Amino acid sequence: MFHPREFKAALKVSVPVMMGYLVLGFAFGLLAVSSGFKWYIAIIMSLIIYAGALQFLAIGLLSLKSGYLDIFIASIMVNIRQSFYGLSLLKKFKKVIFKPYLIFALTDETYALLTTIKEPDSLKKKWYYLYLSVLNQSYWVTGTTLGAIFGLSVSFNTKGLDFSLTALFVVLAIEQYKKIKNYFPFLLGAVASLLGLVLVPRENMLLVSILLSLVAMFIFSKKFEK
């Protein structure tokens, strides 16, 4: 059964996500094909993984032929934040029959929409949540498909394209600094990254940097609380 009011409301609030996901999804599809992956592999990843940062990371890890354990731990570390902020949605999703999909489709952007934009009380919430999640994933999959097809049909120099997600994270980090006004977490991250770069081979740098950052966060936990 189609619920047009809920669909229109979800479509309206998801427009900003659409603009971002189409571009980043396109970059991912193009990067995957240019890295030697079949075009349909990129689409399958966007359908069953649907984790922007992790998908870009997976291209690099698989291209470097990293070990399964490294890929597993890196995946957990990259996405573990969702386990924490997802807890705040338990009440919203309590009586929703689509809960498994809503949990799977929860991204930073979808979470932001669900927690910052108040939906009208007249809407059927379960359908609104479902349409919002489906629409957001459809934007990502559409962008990925267009990027993969473009990569097949057009010879394109993708040098530097994999930096697009890094650039996105830089912007997010700047926004976080503006919000918390504390340079210390960013300094720890920078030091951990430099140590990881110096101490271990490049293919293991990310994993070591994340572990060092976590250790440092526990050591300086009181400073973070202040």
Steps between C-alpha positions, in 0.01 A plus 500: 500500500639838397482792743542820293506747792779318676690456174476870410610604850800266485589615149489865602735468797739265319586738215826621664607138548416427136732777381788364707442128443467527122839671478683278748330186367608599148858544623491158667365323190757666279783424741397134535498443123827685450656285774426185301171389657209390284231767466236283667724440803480872580119488482480184714721665762267800513201269537625264769772701678366856460766673707664782310827534691538125534438442129773745400726338758415152368616595151840594637530201733397249234728661242791463746394139564476562873430207729147408607576584862622848408189561290273371778656713774516810279132454412402475865705806594362714217135420568492440874380856561159398361458247781508785749288768338257237372398430860318833508263372230381192687188681618417627150539153347339311788178392325618518139483174306774619266747537788768264353517702179491833684798386709686385189427823311595732785770740384633822649282705268185295558557522874538877471164528321324272748625692801500862384186531287173454687251309291132605512290302747250420224751280318515125542843487651600148396439576132672836524810339652496228236465739206773724636742209534413352161528835323840574651636160400351536152693824454824326592429200275398727211818704532708182515330358190551818299865521606567135413336534156687823435824327593431224246412728211741791548874499545549710809802584711389421855823610663408678820136393487543275802586815694137616475400312815808625681396852406151429635644382832720810520189716465319293765801529732502877458128513580558285808775734618270800456246321716718377789774767488761254624812420297620214724310209332622613159857528626484143633367377167777675310773361728354147479489523120863613480610221734308244296664629183848472652469177699331259258469436125255723314235229456473463881524869580125562534441213741793594723402867498145417609623273780746764620223760497275276710777435753572873522129575551486262797819643649379858470132425566481748789628777277231416244232515769610849598 
